[in-house]
Amino acid sequence: MALLTNPGPFHPSIPRPLHNPASAPAPAAAQPQVHDHGAAPANHNHDHLTSTTQLRTATPGAGQALMKSPSATHALIRGDRTAGMLTMSDDHVMMNQILATHAPDGRDVDVRPLLYLVEDILNRATKHVNFIIKGTQVQIEMEEKAQQANYIAMLEALTFTIDRIACELSYKALRGSDPHTTTTAIFSFLSSYAWDAKLVLSLSAFALNYGEFWLLAQIYSTNQLAKSMAILKQLPSLLEHTAPLKPRFNALNTLIRTMMDVTRCVVEFKDLPSMYISPDAPALASAMTLIPTAVYWTIRSMVACATQISSLTSMGHEYGVLATESWELSTLAHKLQNIHEHLRKQLNLCYQHIEEKKDVDTFHMLLKLFDPNVAHIDNMKHLKALIYAGDDKLPLLDGATRRKVGLEVLRRRNVLLLISSLEFSGDELAILEQIYSDTRMHEAGMQSHYEVVWIPVVEHSGVPLSEETRTRFEALRSSMPWYSVEDPLLIEKPVLRFIKEIWHFRTKPILVVLDPRGKVLSQNAIHMMWIWGSAAFPFTSYEEEKLWSKETWQLNQLIDGIDPLILDWIKDGKYIFLYGGDDIEWISKFVASARTVASAFGIPLEMVYVGKSNKREQVKKVAAIIKERKLSHCWEDPAMVWFFWTRLESMMFSKIQLGRADDLDPIVQGIKKLLSYGREGGWAVLSEGSNILVNGHSTTVLPTLVDYVKWRGNVAEKGFNLSFIEYHDQLHNVAHPCCRFEFLATTKAPESIRCPECHRVMEKHTAFVCCHDEQAIPDSLFAS
């Protein structure tokens, strides 16, 4: 596309300026008057030179003013322009004229590549340094697109149109024509184009003239051809007086950048995907009513800018120091900025609407993808939908090697999705790591049964994470030996919704199990992991039932491998008191009474304090006192206390999941009692070896020990075990301590549950609880 100089009577090869009546007829009432370069209205076939001669003959005073007094000519141009603005102050009438010229023929012009070129020209011409520095990649993409055959063909097809508009802008600027008339003529010439195309084509024409002006200004000192052309345009004189002209050029640059902002905005509206937003959507409908006005004032601003540049080159720098000219540009910039602000607001609402529609579609896609009745070849579609569908980055971090890897490492593998927020308890994580490490050790030299992937749940809106959140995420991820998502922002909003609504994630970690084909085997297997570890693989309900069928109400089931010392006591057949609570006075009396009874009957007794399911800090203080006074063995590591109660809660949850929460078997009843007793007061479990004898509340166990003289006479006949059990049960039948279960509001509670003492359906209450504990105990049981 050739660079054009200002058209005039000695440029017959340049297309004639636009002639509105011939190019775009409109109703007589709305037909704008368009100057045809001085040609007589009755004869449109006069050539350019004749027209100009007629203009000179008709207006000799104007010609003399141009040659002798630039300031007088400036006054003439400014007077015409001001009069035009005043007479066209009625926006309604003005826009009716513009709308009357609009007759699109349905052609679809992809203006994006043209806009890239225009932005590059104008940003460099206005010395937009940030664009030049940051726009390198955009420039490369623009050049690559510009080389494509279809874009080249498109540019060739539009060259004539752009040249015609450039001529109109340049010539009418020299004549001092009414800006509205010039603007209307451009609209008439572009009547068959859509609004976005009108705007980009006009901006391209303006960029052609404006870019030529600054190209000469930038290279005239080093290029002789450019120097000669610059002298003709009085550029050296202008550039010698840059200081007084600075306000003018600042105003020009501000207006031009605002013009680009509005243009980009209008083009973005055109590119909105119709499948996600319809024209009657409120935000889009509101914007569509404003776009004609936005296009009009942007093109009219181009006319004003062209007039300013032409005036500078034709009348010299003295014209440029007049404050009224900068004021006009600033007024137009302010008007366009208001228009752009409103369009951008509506565009953001449109994007929000589109995002919501896309999120709904993605959510429905996830529902179909994880439909258990649909078979798949492997699990890649599922993992890509959940984590990251693109191929441009590696979305996982390998906890063992600390290297980024792709989802291919999980293809056709059993995958355990560990889903949690950043509020991940250190105790919880430590136990999981221990189970994971033990599994890997046992599987040394063999392919592991499953892979674990941590999916962090972090609420976001596509914006970068705060430094604090990023630091917490990286610290948590660095401690994990398994795979983890490389960036929480990869997990999209519809995926988070799916995790919460379908997999029932609340606040506590869950473990979703996928088989090699992506089928969900368990929506939350973490309770099975706490109870049986990797032995519960593949974590199905069938496997869960099978494992429970092998269990009995025994002490080794409660302890599992938490404390090896207790397992040694079990092997030796000792009597063992497992006890808890936070009342140190009751604990002191209980321990003393238990030792008295053991001594009286000569039985080998060991005791261990295992705290309670809440009041973590209080339990720490009690454990410290027990250790200091050497009352009994106790678990000083809070992780052991946490795991003991978490396993009990997981057992309860497992029974609820299987519909066995109200079974009358000893395991269910024993778990219920311990969980209830662990909430209030003290409690104790007495066993001989692994055989549990009594599971009692503080109100019954301590009196049984204190009153041993009342039942010691039965020991010779019934034995110690039966005598202890019978007396305890007598007290229990009288005392009947209240039972309670607490379910967090963020967890899924069963509809009903029966009391482990009387087997009636328990009443449901709403409770507000505060344990004055800054570090609350994790409650993985009801994370569903």
Salt bridges, closest charged atoms under 4 A:
ASP36 OD2 - ARG16 NH2 3.44
ASP36 OD2 - HIS19 ND1 3.35
ASP36 OD2 - HIS44 ND1 3.78
ASP105 OD2 - ARG107 NH2 2.67
ASP108 OD1 - LYS270 NZ 3.30
GLU119 OE2 - ARG264 NH1 2.53
ASP120 OD1 - ARG124 NE 2.79
GLU168 OE1 - HIS37 NE2 3.94
GLU168 OE2 - LYS172 NZ 2.49
ASP196 OD2 - LYS270 NZ 3.61
ASP261 OD1 - ARG264 NH2 2.45
GLU268 OE2 - ARG344 NH2 2.96
ASP271 OD2 - ARG112 NE 2.80
GLU318 OE2 - HIS317 NE2 3.74
GLU325 OE2 - HIS74 NE2 2.74
GLU325 OE1 - ARG81 NH2 2.91
GLU328 OE1 - ARG81 NE 2.90
ASP359 OD2 - LYS493 NZ 3.92
ASP378 OD2 - ARG411 NH1 2.46
GLU408 OE2 - ARG411 NH2 2.53
GLU423 OE2 - ARG472 NH2 2.51
ASP427 OD2 - ARG616 NH2 2.62
GLU443 OE1 - ARG440 NH1 3.68
GLU443 OE2 - HIS449 NE2 3.78
GLU451 OE2 - ARG413 NH1 3.32
GLU451 OE1 - ARG440 NH2 3.15
GLU459 OE2 - LYS500 NZ 2.11
GLU486 OE2 - LYS404 NZ 3.56
ASP487 OD1 - ARG470 NH2 3.33
GLU501 OE2 - ARG497 NE 3.03
GLU543 OE1 - LYS546 NZ 3.48
GLU544 OE2 - HIS527 NE2 3.07
GLU545 OE2 - ARG660 NH2 3.41
ASP563 OD2 - HIS633 NE2 3.06
ASP582 OD2 - LYS612 NZ 3.91
ASP582 OD2 - LYS615 NZ 3.41
GLU606 OE2 - LYS574 NZ 3.16
GLU617 OE2 - LYS620 NZ 3.77
GLU636 OE1 - LYS627 NZ 2.93
ASP662 OD1 - LYS672 NZ 3.10
ASP663 OD2 - ARG660 NE 3.79
GLU680 OE2 - ARG740 NH1 2.95
ASP707 OD2 - LYS710 NZ 3.92
GLU726 OE1 - LYS718 NZ 2.78
ASP729 OD1 - HIS728 ND1 3.54
GLU742 OE1 - ARG679 NH1 3.37
GLU742 OE2 - ARG740 NH2 2.08
GLU757 OE1 - HIS732 NE2 2.24
GLU763 OE1 - HIS765 NE2 3.16
